[in-house]
Amino acid sequence: GEIQVKLYQTPERRFTLSIADNGVGFPPEIDFQNTSSLGLQLVNTLVGQLDGVIELQREGGTTFTIQFTEIKWNWMIDKNTSLKTKAWHGGQ
């Protein structure tokens, strides 16, 4: 089989990540957004943290497409511990 990974930026300043294979396809009876699979749970959690969206195409193999905006990081200092930490928010 063949696996393709693509990452590009759209004109609207969103990123699109596409992961595809030409295998037998993703089983139609599995809801990839509500599954007991730890890997898919992690993917869906990360997509949510990015305020992104994920889509699944099952034709000619399997393709997952994730769209998200650039994350902006800000440094913050915790007043109680004086530790420097990162905070993020979605960018426009």
Rosetta blueprint (number, residue, H / E / L):
1 G L
2 E L
3 I E
4 Q E
5 V E
6 K E
7 L E
8 Y E
9 Q E
10 T L
11 P L
12 E L
13 R L
14 R E
15 F E
16 T E
17 L E
18 S E
19 I E
20 A E
21 D E
22 N L
23 G L
24 V L
25 G L
26 F L
27 P L
28 P L
29 E L
30 I L
31 D L
32 F L
33 Q L
34 N L
35 T L
36 S L
37 S L
38 L H
39 G H
40 L H
41 Q H
42 L H
43 V H
44 N H
45 T H
46 L H
47 V H
48 G H
49 Q H
50 L L
51 D L
52 G L
53 V E
54 I E
55 E E
56 L E
57 Q E
58 R L
59 E L
60 G L
61 G L
62 T E
63 T E
64 F E
65 T E
66 I E
67 Q E
68 F E
69 T E
70 E L
71 I E
72 K E
73 W E
74 N E
75 W E
76 M E
77 I E
78 D L
79 K L
80 N L
81 T L
82 S L
83 L L
84 K E
85 T E
86 K E
87 A E
88 W E
89 H E
90 G E
91 G L
92 Q L
